[in-house]
């Protein structure tokens, strides 16, 4: 890549990344970015995600997406991860990038097996070097031809700058209002990515919780968004994309409010009361009998400690959580 091509390609990539970040979550941005960058760099395939680099040679990839690689790539890498020379070099040197050459002089059995299994001759990894112990965003690009070369210095700088932009935009997408939290987690409840304010919310709410994990039981929810209340906190989660070796979930947390005591059906009735509808109108809108609506209304008033519909309507109107 020449300097002119480098600058123009990077400018175009960043503009499109910013445009996509207006509507897409961090996982979708990563999925798009690895494919785009592999094409720009003329790499045969790539791998990107978030990795815990702070446990010595026992590196953990918390969540990743592969481009141009078979579905079993991460599971195979997991089996040889302690022999990954790229991870070792990044950790040992503190450098944000490392290279491996199958025709070179330095090998492990695991690297040879990975290279030969997936026909990868040249490998380059570029990482976000964090100082807070949280998982680092990484991107790896692979070339398969014997005559290929690893990424050169200009290409490596290109990827490092792309990672910086992607990390900032991901943090912006996960930003939450004061007193709330937004996090990217995997199926095990491992926190893959979260802005500082979100981590602060967790630690203040659950000071004795296990580090790097959600402080409550988290089972892999279905594809449909889910909502629950635990320890006075509303937990809303949404499964992201189908292109990851292990599913990601975007989890939003906020302190529970009065209306969070209601069942989903009671919330529907309360919403209609707030809009000024009568029992008969609500019955028609929600396909239930007027008596059922009246019963729901009395239950709602009792749960919220209110005495009439006017008070309920006033509370609903002033609440942003109903």
KEKE-3310 file (N, C-alpha, C; in steps of 0.2 Angstrom, whole numbers, plus 5000, padded with zeros to 4 digits):
npx = (5004:5003:5008:4998:4987:4985:4981:4969:4961:4960:4953:4941:4936:4935:4925:4914:4913:4909:4897:4889:4890:4880:4868:4871:4876:4890:4895:4890:4897:4910:4910:4907:4919:4930:4929:4929:4942:4950:4948:4953:4966:4970:4970:4968:4960:4952:4952:4943:4940:4937:4949:4956:4970:4977:4981:4994:5001:4989:4979:4962:4950:4936:4925:4922:4924:4925:4932:4931:4935:4934:4920:4924:4935:4938:4936:4946:4957:4956:4960:4974:4978:4988:4999:5000:5010:5009:5000:5009:5020:5014:5010:5023:5031:5024:5020:5009:5007:5010:5019:5018:5027:5025:5035:5046:5058:5054:5043:5029:5021:5008:5006:5010:5001:4989:4992:4994:4982:4973:4978:4987:4999:5006:5004:4997:4994:4985:4982:4972:4979:4976:4976:4968:4965:4954:4946:4954:4952:4955:4963:4966:4975:4977:4987:4988:4997:5013:5022:5018:5017:5019:5008:5014:5023:5016:5003:5000:5000:4988:4978:4979:4975:4962:4957:4957:4947:4936:4935:4932:4920:4912:4912:4904:4892:4888:4886:4877:4863:4866:4868:4864:4868:4876:4881:4892:4891:4895:4889:4891:4890:4901:4909:4912:4914:4913:4909:4918:4908:4898:4904:4907:4894:4890:4899:4896:4883:4884:4896:4903:4904:4910:4924:4924:4912:4895:4885:4875:4865:4866:4858:4859:4849:4835:4833:4824:4821:4824:4817:4820:4819:4831:4838:4833:4836:4833:4835:4838:4840:4847:4850:4864:4866:4871:4883:4894:4906:4903:4888:4884:4878:4869:4867:4857:4856:4847:4841:4827:4810:4794:4784:4790:4786:4775:4767:4770:4757:4749:4757:4754:4740:4741:4748:4739:4729:4736:4736:4723:4712:4696:4689:4682:4687:4700:4699:4694:4705:4715:4710:4702:4691:4680:4678:4690:4699:4696:4699:4713:4716:4713:4723:4735:4734:4735:4748:4756:4752:4742:4727:4718:4713:4717:4728:4736:4738:4744:4757:4761:4763:4773:4784:4798:4800:4789)
npy = (4994:5011:5027:5037:5029:5023:5033:5038:5027:5024:5035:5034:5022:5025:5035:5028:5019:5027:5031:5019:5017:5024:5017:5004:4991:4987:4974:4971:4981:4977:4965:4970:4978:4969:4962:4972:4978:4967:4966:4978:4977:4966:4953:4936:4930:4933:4937:4943:4951:4952:4950:4943:4948:4947:4936:4929:4917:4911:4915:4922:4922:4931:4934:4933:4935:4927:4929:4923:4911:4894:4887:4881:4887:4895:4886:4877:4885:4888:4876:4876:4888:4891:4890:4900:4910:4923:4930:4927:4935:4948:4950:4948:4958:4970:4976:4982:4974:4959:4946:4931:4918:4905:4900:4904:4904:4902:4893:4884:4868:4870:4882:4878:4867:4875:4884:4874:4868:4877:4883:4894:4905:4917:4927:4941:4950:4964:4974:4982:4990:4990:4997:4994:4981:4976:4966:4967:4974:4966:4962:4951:4946:4936:4928:4916:4912:4905:4914:4926:4940:4946:4959:4975:4989:5001:4996:4990:5001:5007:4997:4998:5012:5010:5001:5010:5019:5011:5006:5018:5022:5010:5012:5023:5019:5011:5019:5025:5032:5043:5033:5022:5007:4999:4985:4974:4957:4939:4922:4916:4926:4934:4949:4957:4969:4986:5003:5014:5020:5011:5000:5005:5007:4994:4989:4998:4994:4980:4977:4966:4957:4945:4949:4955:4948:4947:4951:4942:4928:4923:4917:4910:4920:4919:4923:4933:4949:4951:4954:4957:4958:4960:4960:4973:4979:4983:4972:4971:4962:4959:4948:4947:4947:4933:4929:4926:4916:4913:4918:4935:4947:4962:4971:4980:4989:4996:5005:4998:5005:5011:5006:4995:4984:4979:4966:4961:4962:4970:4982:4985:4988:4999:5008:5011:5017:5028:5035:5040:5032:5023:5010:5001:5005:5001:4987:4984:4987:4979:4966:4960:4957:4970:4969:4961:4971:4980:4973:4971:4985:4988:4979:4985:4998:4994:4988:4999:5008:5018:5027:5030:5031:5043:5047:5036:5039:5051:5047:5038:5046:5055:5046:5038:5025:5016)
npz = (5000:4995:5001:4997:4993:5005:5014:5007:5007:5020:5025:5018:5024:5037:5036:5032:5042:5053:5048:5048:5062:5068:5068:5070:5082:5093:5090:5077:5070:5071:5064:5051:5049:5049:5038:5028:5030:5028:5014:5009:5013:5006:5011:5014:5023:5039:5057:5071:5087:5105:5117:5132:5138:5150:5157:5158:5147:5145:5136:5133:5122:5122:5113:5096:5078:5063:5047:5031:5035:5041:5051:5062:5067:5079:5089:5087:5088:5102:5107:5105:5111:5121:5115:5106:5097:5093:5102:5113:5110:5110:5123:5130:5125:5125:5114:5101:5091:5082:5072:5062:5053:5043:5036:5043:5057:5069:5079:5086:5091:5091:5083:5070:5068:5067:5056:5045:5045:5041:5030:5031:5029:5032:5046:5055:5069:5077:5091:5103:5115:5131:5148:5159:5162:5156:5142:5127:5111:5096:5080:5067:5053:5039:5027:5013:5003:4998:4994:5000:5011:5028:5036:5032:5039:5036:5033:5045:5054:5048:5052:5066:5068:5063:5073:5084:5080:5079:5092:5099:5094:5097:5110:5111:5106:5116:5127:5141:5150:5164:5179:5174:5164:5150:5141:5133:5132:5133:5130:5143:5152:5153:5153:5139:5133:5139:5143:5154:5163:5164:5169:5182:5187:5189:5199:5209:5212:5215:5224:5229:5218:5206:5196:5180:5175:5173:5188:5191:5188:5172:5159:5142:5132:5122:5104:5104:5112:5129:5146:5163:5181:5194:5210:5212:5200:5183:5170:5153:5138:5122:5109:5098:5081:5070:5066:5074:5082:5095:5103:5105:5117:5119:5134:5144:5159:5172:5187:5195:5193:5199:5190:5186:5194:5189:5179:5162:5155:5163:5162:5149:5150:5159:5151:5142:5150:5154:5142:5142:5139:5140:5151:5142:5130:5131:5133:5120:5113:5118:5117:5127:5141:5147:5161:5165:5162:5172:5183:5182:5182:5196:5202:5198:5203:5217:5218:5215:5225:5223:5222:5213:5195:5189:5197:5193:5179:5179:5185:5176:5165:5169:5170:5163:5161:5159)
capx = (5000:5007:5005:4992:4982:4984:4977:4962:4958:4958:4948:4935:4934:4932:4918:4909:4912:4905:4890:4886:4889:4874:4863:4873:4879:4897:4896:4889:4902:4916:4909:4908:4925:4935:4928:4931:4949:4953:4948:4957:4973:4971:4971:4964:4955:4954:4949:4943:4936:4939:4953:4959:4977:4981:4982:5000:5000:4983:4974:4955:4946:4929:4920:4926:4920:4930:4930:4934:4938:4928:4916:4928:4942:4939:4937:4953:4962:4956:4964:4981:4979:4994:5005:5000:5016:5007:4998:5014:5024:5011:5011:5030:5034:5019:5019:5002:5006:5015:5018:5021:5029:5026:5042:5051:5062:5051:5037:5027:5017:5001:5006:5011:4995:4984:4994:4993:4975:4969:4982:4989:5007:5008:4999:4998:4988:4985:4978:4971:4983:4972:4979:4963:4964:4948:4947:4957:4950:4961:4961:4971:4974:4980:4988:4990:5002:5020:5026:5015:5021:5014:5007:5020:5023:5010:4997:4999:4997:4982:4974:4979:4970:4955:4955:4956:4941:4931:4934:4929:4913:4909:4910:4899:4886:4886:4885:4871:4862:4868:4864:4862:4873:4876:4887:4892:4893:4894:4884:4893:4889:4907:4909:4917:4915:4908:4912:4919:4902:4894:4907:4906:4887:4890:4903:4893:4877:4886:4903:4907:4903:4916:4926:4923:4906:4888:4885:4869:4864:4864:4858:4859:4842:4833:4834:4820:4824:4821:4817:4819:4821:4835:4841:4831:4839:4830:4840:4836:4846:4846:4855:4866:4869:4872:4889:4899:4907:4899:4884:4885:4872:4869:4863:4856:4854:4844:4837:4820:4806:4788:4781:4794:4783:4769:4768:4769:4750:4748:4760:4750:4734:4744:4750:4732:4726:4740:4733:4716:4707:4692:4690:4679:4692:4706:4696:4694:4712:4720:4707:4700:4684:4680:4679:4697:4703:4695:4703:4720:4717:4714:4729:4740:4734:4737:4755:4759:4750:4738:4720:4713:4716:4720:4735:4740:4739:4749:4763:4763:4765:4780:4789:4800:4801:4783)
capy = (5000:5017:5032:5040:5024:5022:5039:5038:5021:5025:5040:5031:5017:5029:5039:5023:5016:5032:5031:5013:5017:5028:5013:4997:4989:4986:4968:4972:4986:4973:4960:4974:4980:4964:4960:4978:4979:4961:4967:4984:4974:4960:4947:4930:4929:4937:4935:4949:4951:4954:4945:4944:4947:4948:4930:4926:4914:4908:4921:4920:4926:4931:4933:4934:4934:4925:4931:4919:4905:4889:4889:4878:4891:4897:4880:4874:4890:4887:4870:4877:4895:4892:4890:4905:4914:4930:4932:4928:4941:4955:4951:4949:4965:4976:4979:4982:4970:4954:4942:4924:4916:4898:4898:4907:4899:4901:4889:4879:4863:4873:4886:4874:4864:4880:4886:4869:4866:4882:4885:4901:4905:4923:4930:4947:4952:4970:4974:4988:4989:4993:4997:4993:4974:4974:4963:4971:4973:4963:4960:4947:4946:4930:4927:4909:4910:4904:4920:4931:4943:4948:4966:4979:4994:5005:4992:4989:5007:5007:4993:5001:5017:5008:4999:5015:5022:5006:5006:5024:5021:5005:5014:5028:5015:5008:5024:5025:5038:5042:5029:5016:5003:4996:4981:4968:4951:4933:4918:4914:4932:4937:4956:4958:4976:4990:5009:5015:5022:5005:4996:5009:5005:4987:4989:5001:4990:4974:4978:4960:4953:4942:4953:4953:4944:4950:4949:4939:4923:4925:4911:4913:4921:4918:4928:4939:4953:4948:4959:4954:4962:4956:4964:4980:4982:4980:4969:4970:4960:4957:4944:4951:4944:4926:4928:4925:4909:4912:4923:4941:4950:4968:4971:4987:4989:5002:5004:4997:5010:5009:5002:4988:4979:4976:4961:4964:4963:4976:4987:4987:4992:5006:5013:5014:5022:5035:5039:5042:5027:5020:5003:4998:5006:4997:4980:4983:4988:4973:4960:4957:4960:4976:4966:4960:4977:4983:4969:4973:4992:4988:4976:4990:5003:4991:4987:5006:5012:5023:5026:5031:5031:5050:5046:5032:5042:5056:5044:5035:5052:5057:5040:5036:5018:5012)
capz = (5000:4995:5006:4995:4994:5013:5017:5004:5009:5027:5025:5016:5029:5043:5035:5031:5049:5057:5046:5051:5069:5070:5068:5072:5088:5092:5087:5070:5067:5071:5059:5045:5049:5048:5031:5024:5031:5024:5007:5008:5014:5002:5015:5012:5028:5045:5063:5076:5093:5111:5120:5138:5137:5156:5161:5155:5141:5144:5133:5132:5117:5125:5108:5090:5072:5058:5040:5026:5039:5043:5057:5068:5068:5086:5093:5086:5091:5109:5109:5104:5113:5125:5110:5101:5097:5092:5109:5118:5109:5112:5130:5132:5123:5126:5107:5099:5085:5081:5066:5062:5047:5043:5033:5047:5061:5076:5079:5091:5087:5090:5077:5064:5066:5065:5050:5040:5045:5038:5025:5033:5029:5036:5051:5058:5074:5079:5097:5107:5122:5137:5154:5164:5163:5152:5136:5121:5104:5091:5073:5064:5045:5036:5019:5012:4998:5001:4993:5003:5017:5034:5035:5033:5044:5034:5034:5053:5056:5046:5056:5073:5068:5062:5079:5088:5079:5081:5100:5102:5091:5101:5117:5111:5105:5123:5132:5144:5154:5171:5183:5170:5161:5144:5141:5128:5135:5129:5133:5149:5156:5153:5150:5133:5131:5142:5144:5161:5168:5165:5174:5188:5189:5191:5205:5215:5214:5217:5226:5230:5212:5202:5191:5173:5174:5176:5195:5192:5184:5165:5154:5135:5131:5115:5099:5105:5117:5136:5151:5170:5187:5199:5215:5211:5193:5177:5165:5146:5134:5115:5106:5092:5075:5069:5063:5079:5084:5101:5103:5109:5119:5122:5140:5147:5166:5176:5193:5194:5195:5201:5185:5184:5198:5185:5174:5155:5153:5168:5159:5143:5153:5162:5146:5139:5155:5153:5136:5143:5136:5145:5151:5136:5124:5132:5132:5113:5110:5120:5116:5133:5143:5152:5168:5166:5162:5179:5188:5181:5185:5203:5204:5196:5209:5223:5217:5215:5231:5221:5224:5207:5188:5188:5199:5189:5173:5181:5186:5170:5160:5171:5170:5156:5161:5158)
cpx = (5004:5004:4999:4986:4980:4979:4970:4958:4955:4953:4941:4932:4931:4926:4913:4907:4908:4898:4886:4885:4883:4868:4865:4877:4886:4899:4896:4895:4909:4916:4910:4915:4930:4935:4930:4939:4952:4953:4953:4965:4975:4973:4966:4958:4957:4950:4949:4939:4939:4943:4956:4966:4981:4982:4988:4999:4993:4978:4967:4952:4938:4924:4924:4922:4926:4927:4934:4937:4932:4925:4920:4934:4943:4940:4943:4958:4962:4960:4972:4983:4986:5000:5005:5005:5014:5005:5004:5019:5021:5011:5018:5033:5030:5018:5011:5001:5011:5014:5021:5021:5030:5032:5048:5055:5059:5044:5035:5022:5010:5001:5006:5004:4989:4986:4992:4986:4971:4973:4984:4996:5009:5002:5001:4992:4990:4980:4977:4974:4979:4976:4975:4962:4958:4950:4949:4954:4956:4958:4967:4970:4979:4981:4991:4995:5009:5024:5023:5019:5016:5013:5013:5018:5017:5004:4995:4997:4990:4977:4974:4975:4963:4952:4953:4949:4935:4930:4930:4921:4909:4907:4905:4892:4883:4885:4878:4870:4865:4864:4862:4868:4872:4882:4886:4895:4892:4890:4885:4892:4896:4907:4914:4919:4910:4912:4913:4913:4898:4897:4907:4899:4887:4894:4900:4887:4879:4894:4907:4907:4910:4918:4925:4917:4900:4887:4878:4869:4862:4864:4857:4851:4841:4834:4830:4822:4820:4822:4816:4821:4825:4838:4839:4834:4835:4835:4836:4841:4843:4852:4857:4869:4869:4878:4895:4900:4903:4895:4886:4878:4873:4864:4863:4853:4852:4841:4830:4816:4799:4784:4784:4791:4777:4771:4767:4762:4748:4751:4756:4744:4736:4745:4744:4729:4729:4738:4726:4711:4702:4693:4687:4684:4698:4705:4697:4701:4717:4716:4705:4694:4685:4681:4687:4701:4702:4699:4710:4721:4718:4720:4735:4740:4736:4745:4759:4757:4746:4731:4715:4717:4719:4727:4739:4742:4745:4756:4766:4766:4772:4785:4791:4802:4795:4784)
cpy = (5006:5022:5035:5035:5023:5027:5039:5032:5021:5030:5038:5026:5020:5032:5034:5020:5021:5032:5025:5013:5021:5023:5006:4996:4987:4979:4968:4976:4982:4968:4964:4976:4975:4962:4966:4979:4973:4963:4973:4981:4969:4954:4942:4929:4933:4935:4941:4948:4954:4949:4947:4943:4947:4942:4926:4923:4911:4913:4918:4925:4925:4931:4936:4932:4932:4928:4927:4912:4900:4890:4886:4882:4892:4891:4877:4879:4889:4881:4871:4884:4896:4892:4895:4910:4922:4933:4932:4934:4948:4955:4952:4956:4971:4979:4978:4977:4964:4950:4935:4922:4909:4896:4901:4901:4898:4898:4886:4874:4866:4878:4883:4870:4869:4882:4881:4868:4871:4886:4893:4901:4912:4926:4936:4949:4960:4971:4981:4987:4993:4992:4996:4986:4972:4971:4968:4969:4971:4962:4956:4946:4940:4930:4920:4907:4910:4911:4926:4934:4945:4956:4970:4985:4999:5002:4991:4995:5008:5003:4996:5007:5015:5005:5004:5018:5017:5006:5012:5024:5016:5008:5019:5025:5012:5013:5024:5031:5037:5038:5023:5013:5000:4992:4976:4962:4944:4928:4916:4920:4936:4944:4956:4965:4981:4997:5010:5016:5016:5000:4999:5007:4998:4986:4992:4997:4983:4974:4971:4955:4951:4947:4950:4949:4948:4947:4946:4933:4925:4919:4914:4914:4920:4924:4934:4943:4951:4954:4955:4959:4958:4961:4972:4983:4978:4978:4968:4968:4958:4953:4947:4946:4937:4924:4927:4918:4907:4918:4929:4943:4957:4969:4978:4985:4996:5001:5003:5003:5007:5004:4995:4983:4976:4971:4965:4966:4970:4982:4990:4991:4999:5011:5016:5019:5029:5039:5041:5038:5025:5013:4999:4999:5002:4990:4979:4983:4982:4967:4957:4960:4966:4974:4965:4966:4981:4980:4971:4980:4992:4985:4981:4995:5001:4991:4994:5010:5018:5022:5027:5031:5038:5050:5042:5035:5047:5053:5041:5041:5054:5052:5039:5029:5013:5009)
cpz = (5000:5000:5004:4995:5001:5015:5014:5006:5016:5028:5023:5021:5035:5042:5035:5038:5053:5055:5049:5058:5072:5071:5071:5078:5087:5089:5079:5066:5067:5065:5052:5044:5047:5040:5026:5024:5027:5016:5005:5008:5010:5006:5013:5017:5035:5051:5068:5081:5099:5115:5127:5138:5144:5160:5159:5148:5140:5142:5132:5127:5119:5119:5102:5084:5067:5051:5035:5029:5040:5050:5064:5070:5075:5090:5093:5089:5099:5111:5108:5107:5117:5121:5105:5102:5096:5099:5114:5117:5111:5119:5133:5131:5124:5120:5105:5093:5085:5075:5067:5055:5047:5040:5037:5051:5068:5076:5086:5087:5086:5084:5071:5062:5064:5058:5044:5040:5041:5032:5025:5033:5033:5040:5054:5063:5076:5085:5099:5113:5127:5143:5160:5165:5159:5145:5131:5115:5100:5084:5070:5057:5043:5029:5018:5007:5001:5000:4996:5009:5022:5032:5036:5038:5042:5035:5041:5056:5054:5050:5063:5073:5067:5069:5084:5087:5080:5088:5102:5100:5095:5107:5117:5110:5112:5128:5134:5148:5161:5175:5180:5167:5154:5143:5135:5131:5131:5133:5140:5154:5156:5149:5145:5132:5135:5144:5152:5166:5169:5170:5181:5191:5192:5198:5211:5217:5217:5219:5227:5224:5209:5197:5184:5171:5176:5183:5196:5187:5177:5161:5147:5133:5123:5110:5101:5111:5124:5141:5158:5175:5192:5203:5214:5204:5188:5172:5158:5142:5127:5112:5099:5087:5075:5066:5067:5081:5091:5102:5108:5111:5122:5128:5143:5154:5168:5182:5192:5197:5197:5196:5183:5189:5194:5180:5167:5153:5157:5165:5153:5145:5155:5157:5143:5143:5154:5147:5136:5140:5142:5146:5145:5130:5125:5131:5124:5110:5112:5120:5122:5136:5147:5159:5170:5166:5169:5184:5188:5184:5193:5206:5203:5202:5215:5223:5218:5221:5229:5222:5218:5200:5187:5190:5195:5182:5174:5182:5180:5165:5162:5171:5163:5156:5160:5151)
residu = (UNK:UNK:UNK:UNK:UNK:UNK:UNK:UNK:UNK:UNK:UNK:UNK:UNK:UNK:UNK:UNK:UNK:UNK:UNK:UNK:UNK:UNK:UNK:UNK:UNK:UNK:UNK:UNK:UNK:UNK:UNK:UNK:UNK:UNK:UNK:UNK:UNK:UNK:UNK:UNK:UNK:UNK:UNK:UNK:UNK:UNK:UNK:UNK:UNK:UNK:UNK:UNK:UNK:UNK:UNK:UNK:UNK:UNK:UNK:UNK:UNK:UNK:UNK:UNK:UNK:UNK:UNK:UNK:UNK:UNK:UNK:UNK:UNK:UNK:UNK:UNK:UNK:UNK:UNK:UNK:UNK:UNK:UNK:UNK:UNK:UNK:UNK:UNK:UNK:UNK:UNK:UNK:UNK:UNK:UNK:UNK:UNK:UNK:UNK:UNK:UNK:UNK:UNK:UNK:UNK:UNK:UNK:UNK:UNK:UNK:UNK:UNK:UNK:UNK:UNK:UNK:UNK:UNK:UNK:UNK:UNK:UNK:UNK:UNK:UNK:UNK:UNK:UNK:UNK:UNK:UNK:UNK:UNK:UNK:UNK:UNK:UNK:UNK:UNK:UNK:UNK:UNK:UNK:UNK:UNK:UNK:UNK:UNK:UNK:UNK:UNK:UNK:UNK:UNK:UNK:UNK:UNK:UNK:UNK:UNK:UNK:UNK:UNK:UNK:UNK:UNK:UNK:UNK:UNK:UNK:UNK:UNK:UNK:UNK:UNK:UNK:UNK:UNK:UNK:UNK:UNK:UNK:UNK:UNK:UNK:UNK:UNK:UNK:UNK:UNK:UNK:UNK:UNK:UNK:UNK:UNK:UNK:UNK:UNK:UNK:UNK:UNK:UNK:UNK:UNK:UNK:UNK:UNK:UNK:UNK:UNK:UNK:UNK:UNK:UNK:UNK:UNK:UNK:UNK:UNK:UNK:UNK:UNK:UNK:UNK:UNK:UNK:UNK:UNK:UNK:UNK:UNK:UNK:UNK:UNK:UNK:UNK:UNK:UNK:UNK:UNK:UNK:UNK:UNK:UNK:UNK:UNK:UNK:UNK:UNK:UNK:UNK:UNK:UNK:UNK:UNK:UNK:UNK:UNK:UNK:UNK:UNK:UNK:UNK:UNK:UNK:UNK:UNK:UNK:UNK:UNK:UNK:UNK:UNK:UNK:UNK:UNK:UNK:UNK:UNK:UNK:UNK:UNK:UNK:UNK:UNK:UNK:UNK:UNK:UNK:UNK:UNK:UNK:UNK:UNK:UNK:UNK:UNK:UNK:UNK:UNK:UNK:UNK:UNK:UNK:UNK:UNK:UNK:UNK:UNK:UNK:UNK:UNK:UNK:UNK:UNK:UNK:UNK:UNK:UNK:UNK:UNK)
# end
